[in-house]
Amino acid sequence: MAYAEHEFDLGRVDKHGTTKRQHLMQVAKQIKRAPAGLIGPKLPREMMYLWGMFKSLNAGRDTGESGPKPLSSTEIKAWCDLYKEELTVWELNILRNLDTAYRSVDYRPVNF
């Protein structure tokens, strides 16, 4: 989960629409090394396929006035049918935890 939370944080945007990742990449070019905030936890190899699934599900996510809406069971089931995936309960729980972590990020513009 630490990898996901770090990735979600890097996706936050400032008032100009620049992501934190883009800002830190510019800093890296200037100082010729990666700043601490750019380097985060590694994604465990055994979780790579679930991260890919989450990113695919997340790409079709609806957004409301208060931010990203939760992934519904119907959306997850439709995604599984479309991609011919059968999730175990454990995998479904991981995807739901990723969804919760994603929605917990404050996506209001910030200053970096």
C-alpha positions as CSV (number, residue, x, y, z in Angstrom):
1,M,0.0,0.0,0.0
2,A,2.9,2.4,0.6
3,Y,3.8,2.2,-3.1
4,A,0.3,3.1,-4.1
5,E,0.0,6.0,-1.6
6,H,3.3,7.4,-2.8
7,E,2.1,7.2,-6.4
8,F,-1.2,8.8,-5.6
9,D,0.6,11.7,-3.8
10,L,2.8,12.2,-6.9
11,G,-0.4,12.6,-9.0
12,R,-1.6,15.7,-7.0
13,V,-1.7,18.9,-9.0
14,D,-0.9,22.5,-8.2
15,K,-3.1,25.5,-9.2
16,H,-1.4,25.5,-12.6
17,G,-2.3,21.8,-13.3
18,T,1.3,20.6,-12.8
19,T,1.6,17.3,-10.9
20,K,3.9,16.8,-8.0
21,R,5.8,14.2,-10.1
22,Q,6.3,16.8,-12.9
23,H,7.5,19.4,-10.4
24,L,10.0,16.9,-8.8
25,M,11.2,15.8,-12.3
26,Q,12.0,19.4,-13.1
27,V,13.9,19.7,-9.8
28,A,15.8,16.5,-10.7
29,K,16.9,18.0,-14.0
30,Q,18.2,21.1,-12.2
31,I,20.1,19.4,-9.4
32,K,21.1,16.4,-11.6
33,R,19.7,13.8,-9.1
34,A,16.4,12.6,-7.9
35,P,15.0,14.6,-5.0
36,A,13.9,12.6,-2.0
37,G,10.2,13.0,-2.7
38,L,10.5,11.5,-6.1
39,I,11.9,8.2,-4.8
40,G,9.4,6.1,-3.0
41,P,8.7,2.5,-2.0
42,K,9.1,-0.2,-4.6
43,L,6.1,-2.1,-5.9
44,P,6.4,-5.8,-4.8
45,R,6.7,-8.0,-7.8
46,E,3.8,-10.2,-6.7
47,M,1.6,-7.1,-6.6
48,M,2.4,-5.8,-10.1
49,Y,-0.6,-7.5,-11.8
50,L,-3.0,-6.1,-9.2
51,W,-1.5,-2.6,-9.6
52,G,-2.1,-3.0,-13.4
53,M,-5.7,-4.1,-12.7
54,F,-6.3,-1.1,-10.4
55,K,-4.9,1.4,-13.0
56,S,-7.2,0.0,-15.6
57,L,-10.2,0.2,-13.3
58,N,-9.2,3.6,-12.2
59,A,-9.0,4.9,-15.8
60,G,-12.7,4.4,-16.1
61,R,-13.7,5.9,-12.7
62,D,-16.5,8.5,-12.4
63,T,-15.8,11.7,-10.6
64,G,-18.3,13.7,-8.6
65,E,-18.3,17.2,-7.1
66,S,-16.4,16.0,-4.1
67,G,-13.8,14.0,-6.0
68,P,-13.4,10.5,-7.3
69,K,-16.4,8.2,-6.7
70,P,-15.8,4.7,-5.2
71,L,-15.5,1.8,-7.6
72,S,-18.8,0.0,-7.4
73,S,-19.2,-3.8,-7.4
74,T,-21.0,-3.4,-10.7
75,E,-18.1,-1.6,-12.3
76,I,-15.6,-4.1,-11.0
77,K,-17.7,-7.0,-12.2
78,A,-18.1,-5.4,-15.6
79,W,-14.4,-4.9,-15.9
80,C,-13.8,-8.5,-14.9
81,D,-16.3,-9.7,-17.6
82,L,-14.7,-7.4,-20.2
83,Y,-11.2,-8.6,-19.5
84,K,-12.1,-12.2,-18.7
85,E,-10.7,-12.0,-15.2
86,E,-11.8,-13.9,-12.1
87,L,-10.8,-12.2,-8.9
88,T,-10.3,-14.1,-5.7
89,V,-11.7,-12.5,-2.5
90,W,-8.2,-11.5,-1.5
91,E,-7.6,-9.8,-4.9
92,L,-10.9,-8.0,-4.6
93,N,-10.1,-6.8,-1.1
94,I,-6.7,-5.5,-2.3
95,L,-8.4,-3.6,-5.2
96,R,-10.9,-2.1,-2.7
97,N,-8.1,-1.1,-0.4
98,L,-6.3,0.6,-3.3
99,D,-9.6,2.4,-4.2
100,T,-9.9,3.7,-0.6
101,A,-6.3,4.9,-0.6
102,Y,-6.8,6.6,-3.9
103,R,-9.9,8.4,-2.7
104,S,-8.3,9.5,0.5
105,V,-5.8,11.7,-1.4
106,D,-6.8,15.3,-1.2
107,Y,-7.0,16.4,-4.9
108,R,-7.5,20.1,-4.3
109,P,-4.7,22.1,-5.8
110,V,-1.6,22.4,-3.6
111,N,1.7,24.3,-3.5
112,F,4.8,22.1,-3.8
